[in-house]
Amino acid sequence: MSYLVIGGTGTVGRDVVAGLLQKNETVRVLTRSEEHADKLPNGAIPVLGDLEDPTTYDQIVQGIDKLFLLNAVSMTELHQGLAAVHEARRTGADRVVYLSVQDPETIPNAPHFAAKIAVENALKESGLTYTILRPNNFYQNDYWFEEAITQQGVYPQPIGDVGLSRVDTRDVAQAAVNALTQPGHENKTYTLAGPDILTGENCAEVYADVLDRPVSYGGNDLDAWAAEMQSMLPEWMVYDFRLMYGAFQENGLTATRSQKKETRRILGQEPRSFRAFAKEVVASWQKRVATS
């Protein structure tokens, strides 16, 4: 059985690749450059190509049986997702596992949510056997906030005061591996949510407790957030994420009881808690500082 992982060099994708390799599967990973290919784990087979370049499609999908599809947030996310679905259908792939986002229809004005709605619909209409995974906001997004949390004592992600059912990317990756390798997940959609409802204040409180020093929430001022992000992110991404965070602040993004059951069903276990993640990541930050 040959697996193709699209998005295999990112946080989720790397763990999907590792999980499949642990099962002694043949794993091909799409990469745009030789540099990224050299960083793949032992046993992974690099496939040079680009979903923005149709001349590479034949070599990308050649000989694949199952596809894990993760399209990074970009201005061409929709194009890339639709192309991957079409090519999987054209070449007769046995199954596609697509990484979407929880309840994308609730924020249809955010471009990366809208792209996922369209790719989900295309996949359902394709005739392919599929599994759609819909994760909440990732705990691992907090990697970007190490300096703000540890040095400035601020949790800056403006997720608001209603709450999100944030999730660990390792659980997302495990769900993907299970969907690819286990029977019983055909043509199903699973929400992937953590066990807790987390506001911005909650996240700050957990970090303060783990660090044993004050950490405050940066607040809900999206004008200030956007001004800060303009030096770090492209304008189109600031615009997109601002729409998402505005919806989070207004309505939250929490999992229902039945959606939490979906998470446990595809995982086969309880998902990791945010506090457990925070303890791990703070320990890793402190270890790095101590050895630098």
Helices and strands as residue ranges (DSSP letters): E 2-6, H 11-22, E 26-31, H 34-37, E 45-48, G 54-56, H 57-61, E 66-69, H 77-90, E 95-99, G 104-106, H 111-125, E 130-135, G 139-145, H 146-150, E 154-155, H 169-181, E 188-192, H 200-211, E 216-217, H 222-229, H 235-251, H 257-267, H 274-291
